[in-house]
Amino acid sequence: MTVVSGSVTVGIDIGTTAVKAVAADETGAVLARARIPHRLITPAPDQLEHDAGQAWRRGPMRALALVTEGIDELAGVCVTSMVPSLAAVDRRGIPRSPGLLYGDARGREIAGPDAGDTDSVMPDAGGFVRWAVREVPGAHGYWPAQAVANYALGRVPAIDTGTAICMGSMRTGNHWNDDVLTKFGVTPQQLPVVVPMGQPAGTVTGSDAVLAAGTVDALCDQIVSGATQSGDVLVIFGATLIVWAVVDDWIEAPGLWTLPHTVAGKVLVGGPSNAGALFVDWARAMLEGAKRPTARRRSSGVETVGTAVEPKRRGDPERVPVWTPYLRGERAPYHDTTLRAGLHDLDMTHDAEAVERAAYEASGFVIRHMLDRAGITARRVVASGGGTHVVAWMQGVADASGLPVDTVGVAEGSALGAAYIARWTAGLETSLDGAERWASVGRRVEPDERWAAAASERYARFLAFSPDT
């Protein structure tokens, strides 16, 4: 089908396990979608990397080709991705090092006071640059995922101002910090071009479509989620679990981040946790073969094995153990890469499905703990990301948090939000405010009274096993 419309835009999300892309019209309706899987490489428990050539360069190019097939007059494209990330690249923009991802300990391995930004909410970025300079000295560039993709698509290594903030002390005000760069052994010319959000970085090669500067995935999810009222809790169920509670007033809570909402007068409190699909899919995969006949299924992008038909609840609500989901440390609220996962209160009466249920509940307990830590009374979870397709996960979160879960209408929230930013950048929107009209609800999952009561008792056990205790 050919779509003749100059208002079609594309959002491309470089995720932890796949590149997702959507083409959307002016109403936010998805005209085409694509998913290009890539490997998540873990050389050690505290290391996390991509083949940056595959995930950051070839994946976005392939995804764009797929979703624009048959579409005429493309207006704009925007790439979004996780932060921070970094790879060394050559003059052609081809990565010559692994692409390091958020939380990789190599960002903190180099001794010295300038190894990273220990007081920053994104302490990895400075250490990533130091590591890349050591591994590939004199590289043409040291770029995050967004810049690598944008160079592949439009020959400009651009990032937006939001992504630049996540570069830590290397960025000050509206320019690179020469003193810090000198300590790190890089020049401004080796770092990305920074373009204000909403302004074009260039055009997509071979077309007139505007190329936006790459931005942050969580922001894109946020603007099209519909989580705009106090008491809403946006939770992105991707490889990482990202929690943002919407409140009216600025709240400082230990270990949590507080950021302005894109909606005037609202504030976000929360942060990223490792209790996402990296943990949940690992737990499910560990149970492979211990369950009844299986079929392939997907959650956030890691293809796993699960039951062919997945009812909302299985087993005895009183017979579930407790996971502490720190498979590779924890981000918010502990920011400790040395923490490890544990399965507690396990006995011979538990079966594989009870252990799987415990993994789902662990995500809910993390959400509940962040809300309790900040003293926030929530009214609902707004769930986005690939994990929303796993009904049992959503039910476990509803029961463990005690909150109804409203899944978004388009699970590829980051890609959809990026498509909206592409519209804004192309001059088809005047601000981010219009993104609210793209929000839609998929389904609501209510807590079950019996399971929620039993989960509350397990939550107390979860807290007892937490690093706080």
GUVO-499522 format. One line per 5 residues: number of its first residue (from 1); their letters; for each residue x, y, z of C-alpha. Coordinates in steps of 0.05 Angstrom, whole numbers, plus 5000, padded with zeros to 4 digits. Layout:
REM GUVO-499522
NUM) A) X:Y:Z; ... $
REM end
This chain:
REM GUVO-499522
1) MTVVS) 5000:5000:5000; 5027:5068:4982; 5015:5125:5030; 5019:5193:4997; 5026:5239:5056 $
6) GSVTV) 5079:5288:5075; 5059:5281:5148; 5085:5210:5158; 5143:5206:5206; 5187:5149:5232 $
11) GIDIG) 5213:5136:5301; 5271:5087:5311; 5287:5060:5380; 5354:5026:5391; 5336:4981:5449 $
16) TTAVK) 5378:4933:5490; 5358:4871:5450; 5328:4899:5386; 5318:4960:5342; 5244:4977:5338 $
21) AVAAD) 5215:5026:5287; 5146:5052:5272; 5118:5097:5217; 5061:5139:5242; 5012:5188:5212 $
26) ETGAV) 4989:5254:5240; 4940:5220:5288; 4993:5174:5318; 4965:5113:5281; 5019:5063:5266 $
31) LARAR) 5024:5050:5191; 5083:5002:5194; 5128:4972:5246; 5193:4933:5245; 5236:4897:5296 $
36) IPHRL) 5309:4880:5282; 5338:4836:5338; 5410:4842:5360; 5453:4808:5412; 5463:4834:5482 $
41) ITPAP) 5534:4814:5500; 5554:4803:5572; 5628:4785:5575; 5623:4788:5651; 5567:4799:5702 $
46) DQLEH) 5583:4872:5707; 5594:4885:5633; 5541:4900:5582; 5555:4915:5509; 5530:4913:5437 $
51) DAGQA) 5563:4898:5371; 5554:4972:5356; 5561:4961:5281; 5502:4914:5282; 5458:4946:5335 $
56) WRRGP) 5472:5020:5326; 5488:5025:5251; 5460:4969:5209; 5398:4956:5251; 5370:5027:5246 $
61) MRALA) 5385:5029:5171; 5348:4964:5160; 5290:4984:5205; 5280:5050:5167; 5281:5014:5100 $
66) LVTEG) 5227:4965:5124; 5178:5015:5153; 5184:5064:5095; 5172:5013:5040; 5114:5040:4999 $
71) IDELA) 5111:5107:5037; 5120:5170:4996; 5137:5239:5021; 5167:5220:5088; 5169:5282:5131 $
76) GVCVT) 5220:5263:5184; 5259:5211:5224; 5282:5211:5296; 5327:5160:5330; 5323:5147:5404 $
81) SMVPS) 5363:5102:5450; 5384:5087:5521; 5434:5130:5557; 5492:5130:5567; 5526:5090:5513 $
86) LAAVD) 5592:5098:5475; 5635:5068:5420; 5698:5090:5384; 5686:5101:5309; 5729:5111:5247 $
91) RRGIP) 5723:5166:5194; 5666:5129:5160; 5628:5127:5226; 5638:5052:5232; 5647:5028:5304 $
96) RSPGL) 5716:5001:5320; 5701:4982:5392; 5644:4948:5429; 5586:4994:5444; 5586:5001:5520 $
101) LYGDA) 5518:5007:5553; 5490:5038:5617; 5517:5006:5680; 5578:4973:5648; 5632:4972:5702 $
106) RGREI) 5686:4989:5652; 5661:5059:5658; 5689:5058:5729; 5751:5015:5721; 5801:5069:5707 $
111) AGPDA) 5829:5095:5772; 5833:5168:5788; 5787:5225:5806; 5766:5237:5734; 5747:5165:5718 $
116) GDTDS) 5674:5183:5718; 5624:5231:5747; 5610:5200:5815; 5562:5254:5835; 5522:5251:5770 $
121) VMPDA) 5458:5212:5758; 5495:5185:5697; 5563:5167:5725; 5583:5121:5669; 5593:5169:5611 $
126) GGFVR) 5660:5199:5631; 5689:5130:5646; 5663:5104:5580; 5703:5157:5543; 5766:5143:5583 $
131) WAVRE) 5758:5069:5569; 5747:5080:5494; 5807:5127:5489; 5850:5073:5522; 5823:5017:5477 $
136) VPGAH) 5822:5056:5411; 5869:5116:5419; 5864:5170:5367; 5796:5146:5340; 5760:5193:5293 $
141) GYWPA) 5703:5197:5343; 5675:5173:5409; 5600:5171:5398; 5538:5146:5434; 5487:5102:5398 $
146) QAVAN) 5444:5160:5374; 5504:5193:5339; 5526:5128:5306; 5456:5117:5278; 5447:5189:5255 $
151) YALGR) 5513:5187:5218; 5491:5123:5183; 5424:5154:5164; 5444:5226:5149; 5519:5234:5154 $
156) VPAID) 5516:5276:5216; 5538:5249:5285; 5484:5286:5322; 5454:5281:5391; 5403:5328:5422 $
161) TGTAI) 5411:5370:5484; 5375:5319:5527; 5425:5264:5508; 5483:5313:5517; 5462:5325:5589 $
166) CMGSM) 5475:5251:5601; 5548:5260:5580; 5562:5284:5651; 5617:5334:5666; 5641:5333:5594 $
171) RTGNH) 5584:5380:5579; 5574:5446:5613; 5520:5495:5593; 5514:5494:5517; 5585:5472:5501 $
176) WNDDV) 5636:5418:5514; 5679:5427:5576; 5750:5436:5548; 5783:5425:5615; 5749:5358:5627 $
181) LTKFG) 5760:5336:5555; 5834:5350:5562; 5837:5305:5623; 5800:5251:5585; 5846:5257:5525 $
186) VTPQQ) 5794:5278:5473; 5776:5339:5433; 5708:5370:5419; 5716:5348:5346; 5717:5275:5368 $
191) LPVVV) 5650:5282:5404; 5580:5287:5374; 5548:5349:5345; 5497:5375:5395; 5432:5402:5366 $
196) PMGQP) 5375:5432:5407; 5316:5385:5415; 5264:5400:5362; 5314:5429:5312; 5337:5390:5250 $
201) AGTVT) 5406:5359:5250; 5403:5348:5175; 5364:5305:5125; 5361:5231:5113; 5409:5212:5058 $
206) GSDAV) 5376:5209:4990; 5312:5244:5013; 5284:5310:5037; 5261:5279:5103; 5284:5318:5163 $
211) LAAGT) 5332:5281:5210; 5322:5300:5283; 5380:5298:5331; 5378:5231:5369; 5345:5234:5437 $
216) VDALC) 5332:5194:5501; 5286:5133:5498; 5251:5145:5565; 5231:5215:5544; 5199:5188:5481 $
221) DQIVS) 5160:5136:5521; 5138:5189:5569; 5108:5239:5520; 5060:5188:5488; 5044:5147:5550 $
226) GATQS) 4986:5188:5577; 5018:5188:5646; 5005:5261:5659; 4964:5264:5723; 4990:5263:5795 $
231) GDVLV) 4987:5191:5819; 5003:5161:5750; 5065:5118:5751; 5096:5107:5682; 5134:5041:5681 $
236) IFGAT) 5173:5021:5619; 5178:4945:5616; 5239:4938:5572; 5305:4904:5586; 5311:4956:5642 $
241) LIVWA) 5251:4972:5686; 5243:5048:5686; 5196:5078:5738; 5170:5150:5736; 5117:5172:5786 $
246) VVDDW) 5081:5236:5769; 5074:5285:5827; 5058:5359:5837; 5117:5379:5880; 5192:5369:5877 $
251) IEAPG) 5210:5309:5921; 5280:5289:5941; 5283:5215:5960; 5347:5175:5974; 5372:5139:5913 $
256) LWTLP) 5317:5164:5867; 5319:5217:5813; 5274:5277:5808; 5263:5310:5741; 5215:5361:5711 $
261) HTVAG) 5157:5330:5672; 5144:5354:5601; 5075:5374:5627; 5078:5442:5661; 5071:5439:5737 $
266) KVLVG) 5087:5365:5742; 5148:5329:5767; 5175:5258:5757; 5206:5216:5813; 5238:5148:5804 $
271) GPSNA) 5292:5118:5762; 5317:5056:5726; 5320:4987:5758; 5351:4921:5736; 5285:4886:5752 $
276) GALFV) 5264:4889:5679; 5266:4838:5623; 5340:4824:5631; 5322:4794:5698; 5252:4767:5682 $
281) DWARA) 5272:4733:5617; 5333:4703:5650; 5289:4674:5705; 5240:4647:5655; 5295:4616:5613 $
286) MLEGA) 5324:4582:5674; 5257:4547:5682; 5256:4520:5611; 5240:4447:5610; 5210:4449:5679 $
291) KRPTA) 5141:4470:5654; 5087:4441:5609; 5090:4442:5532; 5117:4507:5507; 5115:4555:5449 $
296) RRRSS) 5159:4614:5430; 5140:4681:5459; 5170:4750:5467; 5172:4800:5522; 5215:4862:5517 $
301) GVETV) 5254:4833:5458; 5292:4774:5487; 5259:4714:5454; 5244:4664:5508; 5206:4600:5519 $
306) GTAVE) 5139:4601:5556; 5072:4568:5561; 5032:4564:5497; 4971:4593:5532; 4986:4641:5589 $
311) PKRRG) 4927:4651:5636; 4928:4710:5683; 4941:4671:5747; 4965:4601:5763; 4980:4565:5828 $
316) DPERV) 4969:4581:5901; 4976:4654:5922; 5006:4633:5988; 5059:4588:5956; 5107:4637:5921 $
321) PVWTP) 5180:4650:5940; 5213:4719:5938; 5265:4742:5888; 5313:4799:5900; 5324:4815:5826 $
326) YLRGE) 5395:4842:5828; 5423:4797:5774; 5476:4848:5754; 5472:4897:5812; 5418:4950:5819 $
331) RAPYH) 5410:5020:5795; 5357:5061:5831; 5352:5065:5889; 5418:5031:5909; 5465:5047:5851 $
336) DTTLR) 5508:4987:5870; 5537:4942:5815; 5561:4891:5865; 5492:4868:5888; 5470:4799:5864 $
341) AGLHD) 5403:4764:5857; 5374:4717:5909; 5315:4670:5914; 5287:4668:5984; 5238:4625:6023 $
346) LDMTH) 5242:4570:5971; 5221:4500:5993; 5202:4433:5962; 5129:4452:5955; 5146:4506:5903 $
351) DAEAV) 5143:4490:5829; 5171:4525:5768; 5109:4568:5759; 5115:4594:5831; 5187:4614:5817 $
356) ERAAY) 5165:4649:5752; 5109:4684:5789; 5161:4708:5840; 5201:4740:5784; 5140:4779:5760 $
361) EASGF) 5124:4801:5830; 5196:4826:5840; 5184:4880:5788; 5121:4901:5826; 5159:4903:5892 $
366) VIRHM) 5212:4948:5862; 5158:4996:5838; 5124:4994:5906; 5190:5006:5942; 5206:5067:5901 $
371) LDRAG) 5137:5096:5915; 5143:5082:5989; 5213:5110:5991; 5188:5176:5963; 5123:5176:6003 $
376) ITARR) 5081:5177:5940; 5009:5153:5938; 4996:5126:5869; 4931:5112:5832; 4953:5069:5773 $
381) VVASG) 5012:5041:5734; 5017:5062:5661; 5056:5005:5629; 5096:5012:5564; 5147:4969:5529 $
386) GGTHV) 5150:4899:5501; 5139:4867:5569; 5066:4891:5567; 5051:4833:5521; 5064:4783:5578 $
391) VAWMQ) 4997:4781:5614; 5024:4743:5674; 5078:4796:5685; 5027:4852:5684; 4983:4813:5732 $
396) GVADA) 5041:4800:5779; 5058:4874:5780; 4986:4893:5793; 4981:4845:5852; 5050:4862:5880 $
401) SGLPV) 5041:4938:5875; 4967:4938:5893; 4954:4983:5833; 4915:4974:5769; 4959:4968:5708 $
406) DTVGV) 4938:5005:5644; 4980:4982:5585; 4991:5032:5529; 4959:5022:5462; 5025:5019:5425 $
411) AEGSA) 5077:4978:5461; 5135:5009:5421; 5126:5073:5462; 5197:5098:5452; 5193:5091:5377 $
416) LGAAY) 5124:5123:5375; 5148:5182:5417; 5208:5189:5371; 5161:5192:5311; 5125:5250:5346 $
421) IARWT) 5191:5286:5358; 5205:5277:5284; 5139:5313:5269; 5158:5369:5316; 5227:5374:5284 $
426) AGLET) 5196:5375:5214; 5153:5435:5234; 5088:5396:5235; 5079:5408:5310; 5094:5469:5352 $
431) SLDGA) 5116:5434:5416; 5117:5368:5454; 5049:5383:5483; 5012:5354:5424; 5041:5285:5438 $
436) ERWAS) 4987:5274:5491; 4936:5263:5436; 4976:5202:5412; 4967:5167:5479; 4920:5107:5481 $
441) VGRRV) 4904:5051:5530; 4910:4978:5510; 4878:4940:5569; 4871:4947:5644; 4896:4893:5692 $
446) EPDER) 4866:4898:5761; 4897:4870:5825; 4866:4806:5850; 4846:4813:5923; 4872:4744:5945 $
451) WAAAA) 4937:4748:5907; 4949:4821:5928; 4940:4804:6002; 4990:4747:5997; 5038:4791:5956 $
456) SERYA) 5036:4845:6010; 5064:4795:6060; 5118:4776:6010; 5133:4850:6000; 5151:4854:6074 $
461) RFLAF) 5199:4796:6062; 5227:4832:6001; 5243:4892:6043; 5275:4848:6096; 5323:4820:6044 $
466) SPDT) 5338:4889:6014; 5405:4924:6020; 5372:4976:6064; 5364:4923:6117 $
REM end
